[in-house]
Amino acid sequence: MSQRTIQRRKLIPSVQETGTFDLLVIGGGINGAGIARDAAGRGAKVLLCEKDDLASHTSSASTKLVHGGLRYLEHYEFRLVRESLIERERLLNIAPHIIWPLRFVLPHDKGLRPAWLLRLGLFLYDHIGGRKELPATRTVDLRASPHADVLERRLVKGFEYSDCWVDDARLVALNAMDADAHGADIRTRTECVALERGDKVWTATLRNANNQTEHITARAVVNAAGPWVDNVLGRAIPGKEHQNLRLVKGSHLVFPKLFDHDQAYIFQNKDNRIVFAIPYEGAFTLVGTTDQAFDGDANVIEISDEESAYICDAINEYLDKDVTPSDAVWSYAGVRPLYDDNSRNNSTVTRDYVFELDSPGDAPPILSIFGGKITTYRKLAEHALQKLAMPWLDPQQTWTASKALPGGDLPGANFARFLAAMEEQYAWMDSGVLRRLCRAYGSRVPLVTGDARSWADMGQDFGGGLTEREAEYLIAHEFAQSAEDILWRRSKLGLHMSGKEREGLQRWFAKREAVPTQ
């Protein structure tokens, strides 16, 4: 920590005494959580408010990849791809428990992009981002195992390249946890219902889930509200039209495992889009995504019959065994809050992030964020703080590129070595459950298990490998407040549990909340 930061901490009274923050962040998705973490780590007094749970919307509805965006090369977005590829390996090193390498197979299909173009694109993909750790592209024979029994026989040649998988909702939670560890005030289920600009500070009205309101002041505001960014701007700057967003809906289907190997597929479609088929949660295959214009209620988003048919038709062009929407065991959908660049096609709208800074004269600023990708969230946070140019934050005091996220401080960032050591320590635990815990919590697994020396010590078994101790950990450390928070965002254990088991966790929450606190 710089001497400048230490001096500022001494000069500013605590938030509890003044009610004044350096920075109010509105939105608990990946961009908001990343900015809160970065700013708090530089010594700023930060409050983050999210009207629902962390990662309730866009940030838990992604294809769950840390990647450069191979198809963005076709749209000449070289800066975005380069920045994304550089960030890919940085994120892999600071969160090796929730992010791991994945090999993708891109079949060449006659009548679509020619093989030379695919190879050229992959050559660029391998080199413009300074790849150091991930394996390079290679040509594969699709007539050989393991692809011969998966793909249609007309497919002979393909290309295998590297990207990374990420647990998107956990990435948000870990950033919020680290922000909290650096002194940020994280308020979930708390909506900013009013913003009023004064001469020196903003006054914000916050309303929590119990309909209680509170007024706080902040020297600057970051509007990272995702699909609601224009709504927040309307409250902050009334009387001015705010129509900067283009909402694009993306949906996914989850099937029982469609192939047994651990590689993913990227399939080209005749409409020039691509669809991924990715190993998911051990027993499933995740397939998506779609690109549809969206103008409905962003609080309620579901996959449509049209999208389900599109996804199935797309992968059935490649898979030897066809699937139907009725084969899916789960689906999810979200909207991408993209900056409207007037592109005709939803799939070609830029995925790059765009800032809008409103700071007339000496008035306190508000920075609104449009677009962005999970992969570039950390760099976006650095750029956002630089853009705000808050005089008490040193723009050179960047720190998040090398500091591990909670649980990510594994020796040598080597997950396999870490897992082997944990298997010795937890010989009494089912190996599948232990592996999941290690993937979810990394070096924090001992905080989850506490002094447990047997499975019985873990408390009530809810099913799917979820225990009372883990649930209590998520409530105490990761801002979970409901069964849904745990089953579908802090984990995907809802996929592995029966309806009866999920109801059991809901009853446990209800009983827990009914007990008066001491």
N, C-alpha and C positions, 0 to 999 in steps of 0.2 A: 504494500500500500504506500502511495506517495506521501511525502510530508505535507503536501498541499491538502490532500484528502484528510489526513489526521487533524490538521488545523481546522478544517471546516466542520468536522464532527464535533470539535470542542466548542465552536462558536454557535452552532445551531442547537437550541433546546430540543428536547425529545419531542416526537410527534404527539405523544400523549398530552404534553403540556401546551403545545401551540396549535395543534390541529392543522398545521401547514406542512405540505409536502413539497419536495422539489419537483416531483414528476407524478402525474396521474396517468396510468395506462388503462385504457378502456378496451377490454377484450382479452379473454383468457385462452386464445388459440396459440399456435406456435409463434407467431410474430410478437404478440403481446408478451407472452412468457419470456421469449428470448430477449426482448428489450428490457423488461423488468430485471432480469438476471444481470445483464450487462451493466445497466445503470446502477443497480444496488451494489454490485461488485466494485464500482468506481467511487462509492461513498455517498451516492445520492439517497435521499429519503424518498422512497417509492411506495405508492399504493397502486395495486392492480385490482380492478373490479371486473367480474364476469357475471352476466345475468343468469347463466346456467352453471353447469359444471365445467371444469377445465376440459378443453378439446371436445366440447359437446357437439360441434357442428363440422365445419370444413376440415379441421385438423385431425379428426378421427375417421374421415370418410375418404381418405386418399387411397392410392394403390399401394402405399406403404413401401415406397422406394426412395433411397438416397441415390440419385443418379444425375447424369449430366443432361439427359433429355436428347437421346439420339436423333429423334425426328425434328428437333428444333434446328438442326443443321440445315435442313431443307429450306427453312425460312430465314437463313443467314443470321441467326441469333448467336453469333460466335462468342460474343462477350458473355452472354448468359450461360452458354454451354461451358466455356472455359472456367468461369467462376464456380459453376456447379461442380465440375470435376475436381477442382482444387479443394472445394469444401467437402466433397465426398470422402477423401482420405483423412481430412482433419476430423470430421465427425466420427469416422470409424475409430480413430485413436482416442477420442475423448469419451466415447460411449460404446466400447467393444462388447458390452453385454447385450444391449438392445439393438445394435447395428452389426450386421455381419455380411461378408462377401457372398455374392450369388452369381452363378454363371447363367447367362441367357443364350438361348439358341434361336437364331433368326433364320428360318428356312427361306431359300430362294424359290420363288414360284414363277413360272413362265407367265408372261403377260403383265406382270407388275414391275416393280423397280428392277432394272437389270443387275446381274451379279457384280459387274464392275463398279456400279454406283454404290451398291451396298458395301463393297470392300473398301472403296475410297472413303465413304462416310465413317466406317469403322477405323480406318487408318487415322483419320483426323481425331476421332473420338479417343483413340489410344494415346495421342501425342499432344493435343493442344492444352491439356490440363496438367501436364507434368506428372503423369501416373508413375508411382514409385512402388507401391505394395501389391497392387492387384495384377493378376495375370493378363497377358495381352490376348488379342483376338487370334483365333485359329479357325481354319476350315474344318468342317466335320462332314462325315459320310452319314447321311440320314438313313441309309439302308442297313446300317450296323446297329448293334445294341448300344445304348438303351432306347434309341428312337424308332427303330424299325417296327416295334410292336405298338407304338403310340400314334405315329403319323401315317397319313395316307401314302400309298405306295408310289404315287407320281412324284413325291418329294424326294430328291436324290441328294442335294447339296445344301449345306447351310453354313452359318458362321456362328461361332461361340465367342461371346465377349463378357466382360465383367461389369457389374454394378453392385449395389448393396441393398439389402433389406433393412427396414427399420420398423419398430413398433411405434407408430406415429403418435398415438395418444399418450404412451409412456414418455416419449420424448418431451411432450408438452409438460407433463407432470414433473419430470426431473428438472426442467428449467425453472418451473415455479418453486420447486423445493429448494433449489440452489439460490434463487432470488430471496426466498424466505430466510435461508441460512445467512445471507448477507444483510439482513435487516428489513427486507421489503415486507409490506403488509399485503397479504394475498386474501382477497375477499371473493369467494365464490358465491353464486346465487345472490349476487348483489348488483343491481342495475343502476347505472348513472342515468337518472331521469331528467336532470336539468343541468345546464352549464351556463354560467354567466361570467362574462369577461369584465374584469375590473382594470384599474390602471396598472397594477403590478401583479395581480394574481387572478386565477380563475376560482370561482366558487362553484363547487359541484354538489348536487343533491344526490345522495345514494339511498337506494331503497332495498332492504334485504327481503328474504323469503317470508319473514313474519310481518311484512308491510311496515316495518319501522324505518324512518328516514333519518338521515344524518347529513350535516353540511360539513364539507371539508374544503380547504383551499390548496391550490397547487400553483407553482410558478410556471409550469408548462404542462401540456396535455399531449399524449399520444393517442390518436384515434385508430386503434387496431381492431375495430369491431367487425371486420370481415363483411358478411352480407349486409350488415347494418351500418356500414361506415357513412353512407350518405344521410341516414337518419340522425346519427350523432352530430354530423356537420350541421344539419338543420336546426338542432337544439343550440349548438354553439354559435352559429352565425345565421340567425333568422333573417328572413326577408331576401335571401339570396337563393337562387335555384341551384340544387346540388343533384346532378345526374351524371356522375362519373363512372358508375359501375355497369359492367355487363356480367350478369349472373349466368354461369354455364353449369348445368347439372351433369354430374358424373355418377354413374351407378355401377355396382358390382354384384356378381353372383358368387356364392360359395357352394361347391359341389363336394360330395364324397370324393376322395382321392381319385383323380383321373389318370395318374401315372405313378409309378413306384420310385423313380429316381429323384434326385434332389436338385435338378436343374430346372430353370424356368424357360418358358417359350414366349417369344414376341412374334405375333402373327400380323402380316400385312393384310389390309382389306382393300377391296376394289374401290372404295371411296377415299383411298389414300390415308386413312387413319390406321391405327394399330391397336391390337388388343393383346393383353398379357394373360398368360396362364401360369400361376405361381404356386409352388408348394406352400401350404398354409396350415399352421397349427398342427402339424404332424399327420393328421388324418384327413385333410381336406385340400382342395385346389381352389384358389381365388382367381376369378376371371373378370376382367374389365379393362377399360372403362368406356363410358359413352360421353358424348358431347352434345348436349341439347340446351337451347336457350330456355331460360327459366324466368318467369315473372309472377310466381305464386308466393305463398307464405313460406319464407325460409326457415321458419320454426318447425314446419311439418313437411318433410321431403321423403318420398318413397319411390322406389323403382317402378316404372310403368311397364305395362305388358309389351309395349313397343320396344322399350329398351331391353327387356329380357329376351325377346325374340332376336333382336339385333346381336346381342352378345352370343347367343347360342348359334345363330347362323354364321357368325364370324369364325368361331372356333371349329364348327363342324366342317368348314372348308379345309381344315387341316387335320383334325383328329380322325383316326381310323374308326372309332366308335362314337356315333353321334350322341348328343345330349339334348334334353328339352328343358324348358324352364321348370317343369314339375320335378326334375331331378335335383334341383338346388335345395339345400337345407337352410340357407339363410341368404339374405341380401341386405345391402345398405346403399344409401345414396346421400350425396351432399352437393352443395353448390360452391363453385369456385368464384370468389369475388374479384374478377379480373378488371383491369382498367380498360375502358371502352376505347379502343384505338380505331374504331370504324371499320374493322375488318369484316368482310362479308361472311366469312366462314368461322363458326365457333371454334373449330379445331386449330385455326391459324391465329386467333387472338393471342397477343403476347402473354407469356407466363411470367415475364419479368415484372419486378416490382416497380411501382411508381409512387413517388411522394408528392403530396400537396401541402405546402407550408403556408399557413396564414399567420402573419406576424406584422401587422401594420405599426410602423413607428417603434415605440418602446413598449407596446402592448404585449402581454404574455402570449406566447405562441401556442398554436395547435398544429400538430403534424398528423396528417391522415395518410394511411397506407392502403394502397390498392395492389392486388395481385400478389405475386411471390410464390415460391415453392418451398416445401419443407427443407430441401437440400440447402437452400441459400438463406435460411432464417437467421443464422448466426451473423453472416456478413450483412444482411439487411439491418440487424440490430446495431451493428457498428456504424453503418451509414446513417441510420436514423438519428443516433446521438450526435454524429458529426453535423448533420443537417440542422438539428435544433440549436447547435452552437451555444449550449448553456454555459455561461462564463465560469461556473464553478466546477465544470467537468473538463479535465484535460483530454483533448481529442487524441492525444498520442498514448493515453493510458489504456490501450487495448489489452485484454487479458484472456478472453474466452477461447482463443484458438487452440490453446494448449492445456487449459485447466479442465480436468476430467469432470464430467457430470456425476451426480451422486451414484455411487456404485460402480462407476467406470474406471476406478483407479486399480485396474488389474495389472499385476507385474508384467511388463513388456506388452501390455494390451493384448495378452495371449489368453483367449477364453478357454481353449482346450486344456492348457496347463492349469488354469484356475479350477476348472471343473474336476480334473483329476484329484487335486488337493482336497476339494470339497467332498468328493466321494469317499475319501479316507476318513474325513472328519464326521460325515453323516452316513456311516455305513448302515444305520438302522432305518434310513428313509428310502422309499421306493425310488429307483434311479430315474424314472421318468418325471416324477414330481420334483426331485432335486434339480434335475436339469432345467425344468421350467423356472424354478425359484432362482437359479443362478442366472438364467437369461433375463429374468425380470428385475432382479435386485442386485446382481453382481456382488460386490464386496459387502453389501449391506445385508446379506442373508442372515448373518448372526443376529442382527437387530430384529429380524422377522421371527426367528426361532427362539430367541431368548435363551433360557436355561433348559430348554427341552432336551431330553435324552432318549425319547421314544416317541412314536407316533401318537400315543395316547396323551403325551404331554402337550401336544399341539392344540388340545381343546376340541370342541365340537367339529366333526367332519361333515361338511356340507355336501360333499360329493365333488367329483371332478378334480380332486386333489386340493381343494380349498378348505382351509381350517380356520378356526376361531382366531388363532394367533395371527394368521396372515391378515384376516379381516380387521382385527384391532390395529395392526401396524398401518394398514392403508388409511384408516380413519385418523390415527394419531399423526402420521407423517406425510400423507399424500392427499389430504383434503377430501377424501371420499366421504360422502354423506348418505349414500343410498346403495341398495343392492345393485341397481343399474350401473352406478359409478364403478363398482367393483367388477361386475360380470362382463361389461361391454366396453369399458374404457381403460381402467387400470389393468385389466386382463381381457382375454376373450374366453374365459372359462364358461360363459353362458352357452357356448357351442358344445361343450363337453358334458354338460349337466342336463338332466331331465327337467321337465316342467315342474315336477314335484320338488326336485332338489332346489331349483331356483326360488320357488315359493318358500322353501324352508329358510333360505337366507333372508328373504323379505320379512318373514315372521320374526327372525332373530333381530333384525334392525328395529322392527316395531316394538318388540319387547325391551330392547336396549334403550330406546328413546323414552319409554314409559317409566323407566327407573329414574327417580329424581337424583340430581347431582348433589353431592355433599358440599 
